[in-house]
């Protein structure tokens, strides 16, 4: 193959991107005639360079960072693109704290193992979720527990990694805040009293807990919501979690469709997108089926 671009967020996760980028680039150099390495200093860098990768017809775009960095690259890839636009094949190299999309597609959490796991001769399709028409990589969230994750500082993420998310979530358990939401799935409306929600096109964690299996190319947006996020309620969910059957529990709402609209009836509620602050409700969630070609993983 010809030319590839590698975008690295050196500040993601434990801030090891800069140190690892040369080794990742060296491995890519064994498969591409040129590897253009870019170290970002801000969000605008990631968006602009991903847009450049499309406009300059790079054969491949690799992004090393967390879900937020990947989401920014999606913004650039699809900004101004039309149905006939030629997009570079995409490779995700985990470098963040949560790395939810990487877990979902089965990429190793270690950057070097991840880049070595790709089969650069094959690609597979990935659905791209949209919130109010803007692409996101992994999740759109709202409510008590997700807000705790968004409040974790970069310093804590760098020092404690995923444990920082866990601690922040535990501290928010017992918060009695609820929101009256109007949810419309493919034209069918319902009203629900919800504590926390997460929407996604595919989610490995949700697949672990549910009989309903989401897929990276099923053409749907999925919404999972907790009616009560208190500690007693979450503990009561434990048997269903162990049985992979939370979708059958009355405490959990699990919906699926090609379009989901969420509005807040009883006041303002703002969302998180890929772990960062996002738009306030109402939001419309849609999906572009098979919009991105991703490098396939090697068959074992």
C-alpha positions as CSV (number, residue, x, y, z in Angstrom):
1,X,0.0,0.0,0.0
2,X,1.1,3.6,-0.5
3,X,0.7,6.4,2.0
4,X,-0.7,6.4,5.6
5,X,-1.2,9.2,8.1
6,X,-0.8,8.5,11.9
7,X,-2.5,11.0,14.2
8,X,-1.3,10.8,17.8
9,X,-2.9,12.5,20.8
10,X,0.2,12.6,23.1
11,X,-2.1,13.7,26.1
12,X,-4.6,10.8,25.9
13,X,-4.8,8.3,28.8
14,X,-1.4,8.0,30.5
15,X,0.2,10.4,28.1
16,X,2.4,7.7,26.5
17,X,1.5,8.5,22.9
18,X,4.6,10.6,22.1
19,X,7.0,7.8,23.4
20,X,5.1,5.0,21.5
21,X,4.5,6.9,18.2
22,X,7.9,6.1,16.8
23,X,7.5,2.4,17.4
24,X,4.0,2.3,16.0
25,X,5.1,4.3,12.9
26,X,8.0,1.9,12.4
27,X,5.7,-1.1,12.3
28,X,3.4,0.8,9.9
29,X,6.4,1.6,7.7
30,X,6.8,-2.1,7.0
31,X,3.4,-2.1,5.2
32,X,3.2,1.5,3.7
33,X,5.6,3.3,1.5
34,X,5.2,6.4,3.6
35,X,3.9,7.2,7.1
36,X,3.1,10.8,8.0
37,X,3.2,11.1,11.8
38,X,1.2,14.0,13.3
39,X,1.3,14.8,17.1
40,X,-1.8,16.9,18.0
41,X,-1.8,19.8,20.4
42,X,-5.5,20.5,20.3
43,X,-8.8,19.1,19.1
44,X,-8.7,21.2,15.9
45,X,-5.5,19.5,14.9
46,X,-7.2,16.1,14.9
47,X,-10.2,17.3,12.9
48,X,-8.1,19.2,10.4
49,X,-5.6,16.4,9.7
50,X,-8.3,13.7,9.3
51,X,-10.0,16.0,6.8
52,X,-6.7,16.4,5.0
53,X,-6.3,12.6,5.0
54,X,-9.5,12.4,3.0
55,X,-9.0,15.4,0.8
56,X,-5.4,14.4,-0.1
57,X,-6.5,10.8,-0.7
58,X,-4.3,9.0,1.8
59,X,-4.8,5.3,1.6
60,X,-5.0,4.8,5.4
61,X,-5.6,6.9,8.5
62,X,-4.5,5.6,11.9
63,X,-5.6,7.4,15.1
64,X,-3.8,6.8,18.4
65,X,-5.8,8.0,21.4
66,X,-9.0,7.5,23.3
67,X,-12.6,7.6,22.2
68,X,-12.6,11.4,22.2
69,X,-9.7,11.6,19.8
70,X,-11.3,9.0,17.5
71,X,-14.5,10.9,17.5
72,X,-12.7,14.1,16.5
73,X,-11.1,12.2,13.6
74,X,-14.6,11.1,12.5
75,X,-15.6,14.8,12.5
76,X,-12.8,15.6,10.1
77,X,-13.3,12.5,7.9
78,X,-17.0,13.2,7.3
79,X,-17.0,17.0,7.4
80,X,-17.8,18.1,3.8
81,X,-17.7,14.5,2.5
82,X,-20.4,13.2,0.2
83,X,-21.6,9.7,-0.5
84,X,-19.1,9.3,-3.3
85,X,-16.1,10.6,-1.3
86,X,-13.2,8.2,-1.0
87,X,-12.3,7.8,2.6
88,X,-9.0,6.3,3.8
89,X,-9.2,2.9,5.4
90,X,-9.2,3.4,9.2
91,X,-7.1,1.9,11.9
92,X,-7.7,2.5,15.6
93,X,-4.7,2.3,18.0
94,X,-5.9,2.6,21.7
95,X,-4.2,5.3,23.7
96,X,-6.9,6.6,26.0
97,X,-8.3,5.6,29.4
98,X,-11.6,3.8,28.5
99,X,-11.0,2.8,24.9
100,X,-14.6,1.7,24.5
101,X,-14.6,1.5,20.7
102,X,-11.3,-0.5,20.7
103,X,-12.9,-3.0,23.1
104,X,-16.0,-3.2,21.0
105,X,-14.1,-4.1,17.8
106,X,-11.7,-6.4,19.6
107,X,-8.5,-4.4,19.3
108,X,-5.9,-5.2,21.9
109,X,-5.6,-2.5,24.6
110,X,-1.9,-2.1,24.2
111,X,-0.9,0.2,21.3
112,X,2.0,-2.0,19.9
113,X,-0.1,-5.2,20.1
114,X,-3.0,-3.4,18.5
115,X,-1.0,-2.2,15.4
116,X,0.5,-5.7,15.0
117,X,-2.9,-7.3,15.1
118,X,-4.2,-5.7,11.9
119,X,-4.4,-7.4,8.5
120,X,-3.6,-4.5,6.2
121,X,-4.8,-6.5,3.1
122,X,-8.4,-6.7,4.3
123,X,-11.1,-4.2,5.6
124,X,-14.4,-4.5,7.3
125,X,-17.3,-2.1,7.6
126,X,-18.1,0.0,10.6
127,X,-21.4,1.9,11.2
128,X,-20.9,5.5,12.3
129,X,-23.3,7.0,14.8
130,X,-24.5,10.6,14.5
131,X,-25.7,13.0,17.2
132,X,-27.6,15.9,15.7
133,X,-25.9,15.1,12.4
134,X,-22.4,15.1,13.9
135,X,-20.4,11.8,14.0
136,X,-19.4,10.2,17.3
137,X,-17.1,7.3,17.9
138,X,-18.6,5.4,20.9
139,X,-21.3,6.8,23.1
140,X,-23.7,9.7,23.8
141,X,-24.5,9.7,27.5
142,X,-26.6,11.6,30.0
143,X,-27.6,11.6,33.7
144,X,-25.9,10.9,37.0
145,X,-23.4,8.2,36.4
146,X,-22.0,9.3,33.0
147,X,-21.6,12.9,34.3
148,X,-19.3,11.5,37.0
149,X,-17.1,10.0,34.2
150,X,-17.0,13.3,32.4
151,X,-15.9,15.1,35.5
152,X,-12.7,13.1,35.9
153,X,-9.7,15.4,35.3
154,X,-6.9,14.6,32.7
155,X,-4.5,14.5,35.6
156,X,-6.5,11.8,37.4
157,X,-6.9,9.8,34.2
158,X,-3.2,10.0,33.6
159,X,-2.3,8.9,37.1
160,X,-5.0,6.3,37.8
161,X,-6.3,5.3,34.4
162,X,-9.6,3.4,34.3
163,X,-9.7,3.3,38.1
164,X,-10.4,7.1,38.1
165,X,-13.6,6.4,36.2
166,X,-14.6,3.7,38.6
167,X,-14.0,5.9,41.7
168,X,-15.9,8.8,40.2
169,X,-18.9,6.5,39.3
170,X,-19.0,5.0,42.8
171,X,-19.1,8.4,44.4
172,X,-22.1,9.3,42.3
173,X,-24.1,6.2,43.3
174,X,-27.0,7.2,45.5
175,X,-27.6,10.5,43.8
176,X,-31.4,10.5,43.5
177,X,-31.5,12.7,40.4
178,X,-34.0,11.6,37.8
179,X,-35.2,13.1,34.5
180,X,-38.5,12.8,32.7
181,X,-37.5,12.0,29.1
182,X,-39.5,11.8,25.9
183,X,-38.0,9.1,23.7
184,X,-39.0,8.5,20.1
185,X,-37.7,5.4,18.4
186,X,-38.4,5.2,14.7
187,X,-41.5,7.3,15.2
188,X,-42.9,5.5,18.3
189,X,-43.0,7.8,21.4
190,X,-42.7,6.9,25.0
191,X,-42.1,8.8,28.3
192,X,-39.7,7.4,30.9
193,X,-38.3,8.5,34.2
194,X,-34.6,7.9,33.8
195,X,-31.5,8.4,36.0
196,X,-28.8,7.7,33.4
197,X,-28.6,6.6,29.8
198,X,-26.0,5.7,27.1
199,X,-26.6,5.5,23.4
200,X,-24.3,3.8,20.9
201,X,-24.1,2.0,17.6
202,X,-22.2,-1.0,19.2
203,X,-21.0,-1.6,22.7
204,X,-19.0,-4.6,24.0
205,X,-19.9,-3.9,27.6
206,X,-23.6,-3.9,26.8
207,X,-23.1,-7.1,24.9
208,X,-21.6,-8.7,28.0
209,X,-24.7,-7.9,30.1
210,X,-27.5,-8.4,27.6
211,X,-29.0,-11.2,25.5
212,X,-29.5,-8.6,22.7
213,X,-26.1,-8.4,20.9
214,X,-25.2,-5.2,19.2
215,X,-22.9,-5.3,16.1
216,X,-20.5,-2.8,14.6
217,X,-22.5,-3.1,11.3
218,X,-26.1,-3.7,12.3
219,X,-27.4,-0.4,11.0
220,X,-29.0,0.6,14.3
221,X,-28.6,3.0,17.2
222,X,-29.1,1.5,20.6
223,X,-30.2,3.1,23.9
224,X,-29.7,1.6,27.3
225,X,-31.0,3.5,30.3
226,X,-31.2,3.0,34.1
227,X,-34.5,3.9,35.7
228,X,-32.6,4.0,39.1
229,X,-28.9,4.4,39.5
230,X,-28.8,4.1,43.3
231,X,-26.5,1.6,44.9
232,X,-29.3,-0.7,46.1
233,X,-30.8,-0.8,42.6
234,X,-27.5,-1.5,41.0
235,X,-26.8,-4.3,43.4
236,X,-30.2,-5.8,42.7
237,X,-29.2,-5.8,39.0
238,X,-26.2,-8.0,39.8
239,X,-27.9,-11.4,39.2
240,X,-29.1,-10.3,35.8
241,X,-25.7,-8.9,35.0
242,X,-24.2,-12.3,35.8
243,X,-26.9,-14.0,33.7
244,X,-26.2,-11.6,30.8
245,X,-29.9,-10.6,30.9
246,X,-30.2,-7.0,32.1
247,X,-32.4,-6.3,29.1
248,X,-35.1,-8.4,30.8
249,X,-35.0,-6.4,34.0
250,X,-37.6,-3.7,34.7
251,X,-34.9,-1.4,36.1
252,X,-33.3,-1.2,32.6
253,X,-34.7,0.2,29.4
254,X,-33.0,-1.2,26.2
255,X,-34.2,0.2,22.9
256,X,-33.0,-0.1,19.3
257,X,-33.8,1.7,16.0
258,X,-32.5,3.5,13.0
259,X,-33.3,6.9,14.7
260,X,-33.8,7.8,18.3
261,X,-34.8,11.2,19.5
262,X,-34.4,12.2,23.2
263,X,-35.8,15.3,24.9
264,X,-36.1,16.3,28.5
265,X,-39.6,17.2,29.7
266,X,-38.7,18.5,33.2
267,X,-35.8,20.9,32.4
268,X,-32.4,21.0,31.0
269,X,-30.1,18.0,30.6
270,X,-26.8,18.0,28.8
271,X,-25.1,15.0,27.2
272,X,-21.6,13.7,27.0
273,X,-20.1,12.6,23.7
274,X,-17.2,10.1,23.8
275,X,-16.4,11.1,27.4
276,X,-16.4,14.9,26.7
277,X,-19.1,17.5,27.1
278,X,-21.7,17.4,24.3
279,X,-25.0,19.1,23.3
280,X,-28.0,19.6,25.6
281,X,-31.3,17.8,25.0
282,X,-33.1,17.5,22.7
283,X,-30.8,15.3,20.5
284,X,-31.5,13.2,17.5
285,X,-29.4,10.0,17.1
286,X,-29.0,8.4,13.7
287,X,-26.6,6.0,12.0
288,X,-24.7,5.8,8.7
289,X,-24.5,2.1,8.0
290,X,-21.1,0.8,6.9
291,X,-19.9,4.3,6.4
292,X,-16.2,3.6,7.3
293,X,-13.8,0.9,6.2
294,X,-11.7,-0.4,9.0
295,X,-8.7,-2.6,8.7
296,X,-9.6,-6.2,9.7
297,X,-7.9,-8.0,12.5
298,X,-5.7,-11.0,11.7
299,X,-7.5,-14.3,11.9
300,X,-6.1,-16.5,14.6
